Amino acid sequence: MKLYRTSNGIYVEEGGRHFRVPETNWDVLVAHENLGEFLRSVVDGGRPAADFGAAKLEAPIGSQEVWAAGVTYYRSRSARMAEAKDAGGGDFYDRVYTAERPELFFKATSSRVAGPGGEVRIRGDAKWSVPEPELTLLVNPRGQIIGYTAGNDMSSRDIEGENPLYLPQAKVYDRSCALGPCILVSSEPLPATTPIRVEIERDGKTVFSGATTLKEMKRSPVELVAYLFRENTFRFGTFLMTGTGIVPPDEFTLAAGDRIRITIDPIGTLENVVARGQIGS
């Protein structure tokens, strides 16, 4: 089943039919003792909603924080090592990749998250910016993975490459994150063969496309969640982005007006546009 947060409320989809969810508080819904069973009762006992098509999709997030894992794919490890070489950080990322403890960092509050069709941003003081397409986990307050969505971890590669300690500035800023278009509600892990694809369009032409699969991940989602919940509690649950295995070539950087499409089967496609102008302009 797929769960949507919209301008008209919350809907669950199964078999192409959409049903309005009676619980209107997203945070309460995420904390439900058994979200899957509750949504099953909504589908089995309800009538398809006729107004879903008129609703505007919103980011599927309430009061949850968004966290992220880094260097979970070998391709990401190699890219980070190359960009940080001049700063003496090349060996740093190899150690992160091979270490027992994963790299975890805070990514965004809900106010910084763009939804489907919304605008993401590149920093005005960055010269080398890329999207990072990532499988993103929805985890309930008890540390259980209850769903999956597509995520875009916008990143300023030149800032992080200048010094690894600049990672928060490279990663955390307004509209540096996008989630959607829905939550695939499932207590079962996604198959390792699940593909992740990204396409970037500029002036109507594709300027970059890439793909990977979950089998390229070094660490499992369960392992990443276990480390995140060490010494941390999340009253409303949390999102965890699981890293990227798709890195554009070094000569590529995002530009205002670019259209980014991230597709993860069977979740769907998250599409966003890079904003024109800076905050307050």
C-alpha positions as CSV (number, residue, x, y, z in Angstrom):
1,M,0.0,0.0,0.0
2,K,1.0,3.6,-0.6
3,L,0.4,6.4,1.8
4,Y,0.0,10.0,0.5
5,R,0.0,13.3,2.4
6,T,-1.9,15.9,0.4
7,S,-3.6,19.3,0.6
8,N,-6.9,17.4,1.1
9,G,-5.7,15.1,3.8
10,I,-4.1,11.7,4.0
11,Y,-4.9,8.9,1.5
12,V,-3.9,5.2,1.1
13,E,-3.7,3.6,-2.3
14,E,-4.0,0.0,-3.2
15,G,-4.6,-1.4,-6.7
16,G,-5.0,2.0,-8.2
17,R,-7.8,3.0,-5.8
18,H,-7.4,5.7,-3.2
19,F,-9.1,5.8,0.2
20,R,-9.2,8.7,2.6
21,V,-7.5,7.9,6.0
22,P,-9.7,8.9,8.9
23,E,-6.6,9.8,11.0
24,T,-5.7,13.4,10.1
25,N,-2.6,13.7,12.3
26,W,0.4,12.5,10.4
27,D,2.5,12.1,13.6
28,V,-0.1,10.0,15.3
29,L,-0.4,7.8,12.1
30,V,3.4,7.2,12.0
31,A,3.4,6.2,15.7
32,H,0.5,3.7,15.2
33,E,1.1,0.3,16.8
34,N,0.6,-1.5,13.5
35,L,0.3,0.9,10.6
36,G,-0.1,-1.8,8.0
37,E,-3.0,-3.4,9.7
38,F,-4.7,0.0,10.3
39,L,-4.4,0.9,6.6
40,R,-5.7,-2.5,5.6
41,S,-8.8,-1.8,7.7
42,V,-9.2,1.5,5.9
43,V,-9.1,-0.1,2.5
44,D,-11.3,-3.1,3.4
45,G,-13.9,-1.0,5.1
46,G,-14.0,2.1,3.0
47,R,-15.1,3.5,-0.3
48,P,-12.7,4.8,-2.9
49,A,-12.3,8.5,-2.7
50,A,-13.2,10.6,-5.8
51,D,-11.3,13.7,-4.8
52,F,-7.8,12.3,-4.7
53,G,-7.0,13.5,-8.2
54,A,-7.7,17.1,-7.2
55,A,-5.4,17.0,-4.2
56,K,-1.9,18.5,-4.3
57,L,0.8,16.1,-3.1
58,E,2.8,17.3,-0.2
59,A,6.0,16.0,1.4
60,P,5.1,12.9,3.4
61,I,6.5,14.3,6.6
62,G,5.1,15.8,9.8
63,S,7.2,16.6,12.9
64,Q,9.8,13.9,12.0
65,E,13.5,14.8,11.6
66,V,15.4,13.7,8.5
67,W,18.8,12.0,9.1
68,A,21.2,10.6,6.5
69,A,23.9,8.0,6.2
70,G,27.0,8.7,4.2
71,V,29.5,6.5,2.2
72,T,27.3,3.5,2.2
73,Y,28.0,2.7,-1.5
74,Y,31.5,2.1,-3.0
75,R,30.8,4.7,-5.7
76,S,30.1,7.3,-3.1
77,R,33.3,6.3,-1.2
78,S,35.4,6.8,-4.4
79,A,33.8,10.2,-5.2
80,R,34.3,11.5,-1.7
81,M,37.9,10.4,-1.6
82,A,38.6,12.2,-5.0
83,E,36.9,15.4,-4.0
84,A,38.7,15.6,-0.6
85,K,42.1,14.6,-1.8
86,D,43.6,18.1,-1.9
87,A,42.3,18.7,1.6
88,G,44.0,15.6,2.9
89,G,40.7,13.8,3.4
90,G,41.0,11.0,0.8
91,D,41.9,8.3,3.3
92,F,39.3,9.7,5.7
93,Y,36.4,8.4,3.5
94,D,37.9,5.0,2.9
95,R,38.1,4.6,6.7
96,V,34.4,5.5,7.0
97,Y,33.5,3.0,4.4
98,T,35.3,0.1,6.0
99,A,34.6,1.0,9.6
100,E,32.1,-0.9,11.8
101,R,30.3,2.3,12.7
102,P,28.5,4.1,9.9
103,E,28.5,7.8,9.2
104,L,25.2,9.3,10.3
105,F,24.3,12.9,10.3
106,F,21.4,15.2,10.7
107,K,19.9,16.4,7.4
108,A,16.7,18.4,7.8
109,T,13.7,19.5,9.7
110,S,10.3,19.3,8.0
111,S,10.4,23.0,7.2
112,R,13.5,22.4,5.0
113,V,11.9,19.6,3.1
114,A,10.5,20.0,-0.4
115,G,7.6,17.8,-1.6
116,P,6.7,16.3,-5.0
117,G,6.8,19.1,-7.6
118,G,8.4,21.5,-5.2
119,E,11.6,23.5,-5.5
120,V,15.0,22.3,-4.1
121,R,17.9,24.7,-3.8
122,I,21.6,25.0,-4.4
123,R,23.7,27.1,-2.1
124,G,24.6,30.6,-3.3
125,D,28.1,30.1,-2.1
126,A,28.7,26.7,-3.7
127,K,30.2,26.1,-7.2
128,W,29.6,22.4,-7.5
129,S,26.2,21.0,-6.5
130,V,24.6,17.7,-7.2
131,P,21.4,15.8,-6.2
132,E,21.9,12.5,-4.4
133,P,19.1,10.0,-5.0
134,E,18.5,7.8,-2.0
135,L,16.2,5.2,-0.7
136,T,14.8,6.8,2.5
137,L,13.3,4.8,5.4
138,L,10.4,5.9,7.5
139,V,11.0,4.6,11.1
140,N,8.5,4.7,13.8
141,P,9.3,5.8,17.4
142,R,10.0,2.2,18.4
143,G,12.8,1.9,15.8
144,Q,10.8,-0.2,13.3
145,I,11.1,0.4,9.6
146,I,7.5,0.9,8.5
147,G,7.9,2.3,5.0
148,Y,10.0,3.6,2.2
149,T,10.1,6.7,0.1
150,A,12.4,8.4,-2.5
151,G,14.7,11.1,-1.2
152,N,17.0,13.7,-2.7
153,D,20.0,14.7,-0.5
154,M,21.1,17.9,-2.2
155,S,24.8,18.4,-1.7
156,S,27.5,21.0,-2.3
157,R,30.5,18.9,-3.3
158,D,33.0,21.7,-3.4
159,I,32.2,22.8,0.2
160,E,32.5,19.3,1.6
161,G,35.6,18.6,-0.5
162,E,37.3,21.7,0.9
163,N,37.2,20.1,4.4
164,P,35.1,17.1,5.6
165,L,34.2,19.2,8.7
166,Y,32.2,21.4,6.5
167,L,29.7,18.6,5.8
168,P,26.9,20.3,7.8
169,Q,27.1,23.4,5.6
170,A,27.3,21.3,2.4
171,K,24.3,19.3,3.4
172,V,22.0,21.2,5.7
173,Y,20.3,24.4,4.4
174,D,16.8,25.4,3.3
175,R,15.2,23.1,0.8
176,S,18.3,20.9,0.7
177,C,16.1,17.8,1.0
178,A,13.1,16.4,-0.9
179,L,10.9,13.4,-0.1
180,G,8.1,11.7,-1.9
181,P,5.9,11.1,-3.7
182,C,4.5,8.7,-1.1
183,I,5.4,6.2,1.6
184,L,5.4,2.6,0.4
185,V,4.1,1.0,3.6
186,S,5.7,-2.4,4.2
187,S,7.3,-4.3,7.1
188,E,9.3,-6.4,4.6
189,P,12.7,-5.2,3.2
190,L,12.8,-4.2,-0.4
191,P,14.6,-6.7,-2.7
192,A,18.3,-6.1,-3.3
193,T,17.5,-5.9,-7.0
194,T,15.4,-2.8,-6.5
195,P,16.6,-0.1,-8.9
196,I,17.2,3.5,-8.1
197,R,17.3,5.9,-11.1
198,V,17.9,9.6,-11.6
199,E,17.4,11.8,-14.6
200,I,18.3,15.5,-14.7
201,E,16.7,17.6,-17.5
202,R,17.9,21.1,-18.5
203,D,16.1,23.1,-21.2
204,G,14.1,20.1,-22.2
205,K,17.2,17.8,-22.7
206,T,18.6,15.1,-20.4
207,V,22.0,16.3,-19.2
208,F,22.6,13.4,-16.8
209,S,21.1,10.0,-16.0
210,G,22.3,7.2,-13.8
211,A,21.1,4.1,-12.0
212,T,22.1,1.6,-9.3
213,T,20.5,-1.1,-7.2
214,L,20.2,-1.7,-3.5
215,K,22.5,-4.6,-3.7
216,E,25.4,-2.1,-4.1
217,M,24.8,-0.9,-0.5
218,K,27.5,-2.0,2.0
219,R,25.2,-1.7,5.0
220,S,21.7,-2.9,5.5
221,P,18.8,-0.5,6.4
222,V,18.3,-2.4,9.6
223,E,22.0,-1.9,10.6
224,L,21.8,1.8,9.9
225,V,18.6,2.2,11.9
226,A,20.1,0.3,14.9
227,Y,23.0,2.8,15.0
228,L,20.7,5.8,14.6
229,F,18.6,4.7,17.6
230,R,21.6,4.2,19.9
231,E,21.3,6.9,22.5
232,N,18.6,8.7,20.5
233,T,14.8,8.8,20.9
234,F,12.4,10.0,18.2
235,R,9.0,10.9,19.7
236,F,7.4,11.2,16.2
237,G,9.6,8.7,14.4
238,T,12.2,9.7,11.9
239,F,13.3,9.5,8.3
240,L,16.7,8.0,7.4
241,M,18.3,8.5,4.0
242,T,20.5,5.5,3.2
243,G,23.2,7.0,1.0
244,T,23.7,7.2,-2.8
245,G,25.3,5.0,-5.4
246,I,24.9,7.5,-8.2
247,V,27.4,10.3,-8.6
248,P,27.4,12.6,-11.7
249,P,30.8,13.3,-13.4
250,D,33.1,15.9,-11.9
251,E,32.4,18.4,-14.6
252,F,28.6,18.4,-13.9
253,T,26.9,20.8,-11.5
254,L,23.2,21.7,-11.1
255,A,21.8,24.9,-12.4
256,A,18.7,26.9,-11.6
257,G,15.7,25.5,-13.5
258,D,17.1,21.9,-13.7
259,R,14.4,19.3,-13.3
260,I,15.4,16.3,-11.2
261,R,13.5,13.0,-11.4
262,I,14.3,10.2,-8.9
263,T,12.6,6.9,-9.5
264,I,12.6,3.9,-7.1
265,D,10.5,0.9,-8.0
266,P,7.9,0.3,-6.6
267,I,7.6,3.6,-4.8
268,G,7.3,5.9,-7.8
269,T,9.0,9.1,-9.1
270,L,10.0,12.1,-7.0
271,E,10.3,15.2,-9.3
272,N,11.7,18.6,-8.2
273,V,12.9,21.7,-9.9
274,V,16.0,23.6,-8.8
275,A,14.9,27.1,-7.6
276,R,15.8,30.2,-9.4
277,G,17.3,32.9,-7.1
278,Q,18.3,32.8,-3.5
279,I,16.4,33.1,-0.3
280,G,14.9,36.6,0.0
281,S,15.5,37.5,-3.6
